[in-house]
Amino acid sequence: MGSKGKEGRSSIILFANIILSLAVILFGVTMIIYVYREYGDVSSQSPYAMFMLMIGFTLIFFAGQALYNMVRFGLEVGIPQLSIITVVKCYSCGLTSERKFQNGDYVNKVVGKCEKCAGVKYISNIYAEEPKKKRF
């Protein structure tokens, strides 16, 4: 399977996890609202109300933390911006230079005269480079 399929699948998984975390946060908020509507003053009522409040706040905290990490790492991992490089070479002397890709570039395209020997320069290679990864 190509890298395009893996990137698409990982973005779907990331999206599903974000939706799940939001649903858990919503459930925690619903629990807290239910307790306050049902029991009013929680401190003087049943331990059941305190337990539900603790569960609600815990759900919100952990789901919020998971959501934050997923969004942060999902944006960092993302799709890398590739830098496309064109290699220009001289037929006569073999002088090689690199430049950024320009629209219309293709391999074996004649691009001018060599600065060193006045021979014909052509595009010998076109490749993509990934940007250097940042360390945490």
TAMO-V111153 format. One record per pair of residues at least 24 apart in sequence whose ideal C-beta (glycine too) atoms are under 6 Angstrom apart, sorted by the first residue. I is the first residue (numbers start at 1). J is the second residue. D is the distance in whole Angstrom. If there is no record, write none. Layout:
# TAMO-V111153
i j d
I J D
I J D
This chain:
# TAMO-V111153
i j d
14 74 5
17 70 5
18 70 6
21 63 5
21 66 5
21 67 4
24 59 6
24 63 4
25 60 5
25 63 5
28 56 4
28 59 3
28 60 4
31 56 4
32 56 4
80 130 5
82 128 4
83 129 5
84 128 5
85 127 6
86 123 6
86 126 5
87 124 5
87 125 4
88 121 5
88 123 6
89 124 4
90 114 4
90 119 5
90 121 5
91 119 5
91 120 5
92 117 5
92 119 3
93 117 4
